[in-house]
Amino acid sequence: MTDQLHQINIAYIDKEDRLLMRATTTNGDEYRIWFTRRYAGLLMDIINKGMNERGGMTTLGSAPQTTDMIKDGALEKPFEDNVINYPLGEKGVLGFGIKTNITEDKILSLQLLPENGQGITLNLNDSLIYMFHNLLTQGIARADWNFKQDQDSAGSEHIH
């Protein structure tokens, strides 16, 4: 994904017993990736680690950029369906691999990959890591997958 990220949605699809992540760009592309329970757990571990390395959930959640995004309704806005193109296909791909990198400006570069072929790269700053964590947590809760997670688990490993 080379375009600028516009919106992300993570929804539980009970018929599939999977989460569907939909990420749209400002150019009208929509990328769809299915998360199995196992994949969602691996992804949550990576996101939690990224949050811990940045001070934890409380620190990221209280950052000015994050609070501005929340005040502007980032977690409340309905998902917009003005899609022009589906680069991974309209049905999407099944998440298989995850690669991460931290850029020079401390952006978490998160590659979500199928077993074969093209995936997407999400470049997440601190606020977007926090927002992505919230979306993933909500999706997992709706799936009722019973992940053992402390409410503030992303901050529990940070020791001064």
C-alpha positions in Angstrom: 0.0 0.0 0.0 1.8 3.2 -1.2 -1.2 5.6 -0.9 -2.0 7.5 2.3 -4.1 5.6 4.8 -7.7 6.9 5.1 -9.6 4.5 7.3 -9.3 1.1 9.0 -12.1 -1.2 10.1 -11.8 -4.6 11.8 -15.1 -6.6 12.0 -15.9 -10.1 13.2 -17.6 -12.2 10.5 -19.2 -15.0 12.4 -19.9 -17.1 9.2 -16.1 -17.3 8.7 -15.1 -17.2 12.4 -12.5 -14.6 11.4 -11.8 -10.9 11.6 -11.9 -8.9 8.4 -9.6 -5.9 8.3 -10.5 -3.3 5.7 -8.0 -0.5 5.1 -8.8 2.2 2.6 -6.6 4.9 1.1 -7.2 8.4 0.1 -7.0 7.2 -3.6 -10.0 4.9 -3.1 -8.2 1.6 -2.8 -9.5 -0.9 -0.3 -7.3 -3.7 1.0 -9.0 -6.6 2.8 -7.1 -9.1 5.0 -8.7 -11.9 7.0 -7.3 -12.7 10.4 -7.7 -16.1 12.0 -7.7 -16.4 15.8 -4.0 -17.3 15.8 -3.0 -14.5 13.4 -5.0 -12.0 15.5 -3.1 -13.2 18.6 0.3 -12.8 16.9 -0.7 -9.4 15.7 -1.9 -8.3 19.1 1.5 -9.5 20.6 3.3 -7.3 18.1 1.1 -4.3 18.7 1.4 -4.7 22.5 5.2 -4.9 22.2 5.2 -1.7 20.0 3.0 0.1 22.6 5.3 -1.0 25.4 8.4 0.3 23.6 6.6 3.7 23.4 5.6 4.0 27.0 2.5 1.8 27.1 -1.2 2.3 26.5 -1.7 5.1 28.9 1.1 7.2 27.4 0.0 6.7 23.8 -3.7 7.2 24.7 -3.0 10.5 26.4 -0.7 11.9 23.7 -2.1 15.1 22.2 -2.4 13.7 18.6 -4.3 10.7 20.0 -6.7 12.7 22.1 -7.3 15.0 19.1 -8.1 12.0 16.9 -10.5 10.6 19.5 -12.2 14.0 19.9 -12.6 14.1 16.2 -14.5 10.8 16.4 -11.8 8.5 14.9 -13.2 5.4 16.7 -16.8 6.4 16.1 -17.0 7.3 12.4 -18.8 4.8 10.2 -16.7 3.0 7.6 -16.9 4.8 4.3 -17.7 2.6 1.3 -16.5 4.8 -1.6 -14.1 2.3 -3.0 -12.7 2.4 -6.5 -10.3 -0.6 -6.5 -9.5 -3.8 -4.6 -5.8 -4.4 -5.1 -6.0 -7.7 -3.1 -9.3 -8.7 -4.7 -12.8 -8.0 -3.5 -12.8 -11.0 -1.2 -9.4 -10.2 0.3 -6.6 -12.5 1.3 -6.0 -14.7 4.4 -3.3 -13.2 6.6 -0.3 -15.6 6.9 2.8 -13.6 7.7 3.7 -10.5 9.7 6.9 -8.5 9.2 7.8 -5.4 11.2 10.3 -2.7 11.0 10.9 0.5 12.9 11.7 3.4 10.5 14.3 6.2 11.3 11.4 8.4 12.5 10.1 5.7 14.8 7.2 4.7 12.7 6.1 1.0 13.1 6.0 -0.4 9.6 3.7 -3.4 9.8 3.5 -5.8 6.8 0.5 -8.1 6.7 1.1 -10.8 4.2 -0.8 -13.7 2.6 1.0 -17.0 2.1 1.7 -16.1 -1.5 1.4 -12.8 -3.3 1.0 -9.2 -2.3 -0.1 -8.0 1.1 -0.1 -4.5 2.6 2.2 -2.3 4.7 0.7 -0.1 7.4 3.0 2.7 8.6 1.8 3.4 12.1 2.9 6.4 14.2 2.3 6.3 18.0 -1.3 7.5 17.7 -2.2 5.0 14.9 -0.6 2.1 16.9 -3.0 3.1 19.8 -6.0 3.3 17.4 -5.1 0.0 15.7 -4.8 -1.7 19.1 -8.3 -0.5 20.0 -9.8 -1.7 16.7 -8.1 -5.1 17.1 -9.2 -5.4 20.7 -12.8 -4.6 19.8 -12.7 -7.2 17.0 -11.3 -9.9 19.2 -13.9 -9.1 21.9 -16.8 -9.4 19.4 -15.3 -12.7 18.2 -15.4 -14.0 21.8 -12.1 -15.7 21.4 -11.3 -15.4 25.1 -7.8 -14.0 24.7 -6.3 -13.6 28.1 -5.5 -10.0 28.1 -5.2 -7.5 30.9 -7.1 -4.2 30.0 -3.8 -2.3 30.3 -1.6 -5.2 29.2 0.2 -2.9 26.7 1.5 -0.9 29.6 2.2 -3.6 32.1 5.7 -4.5 30.9 7.0 -0.9 31.0 9.3 -0.5 34.0 11.1 2.7 34.8 
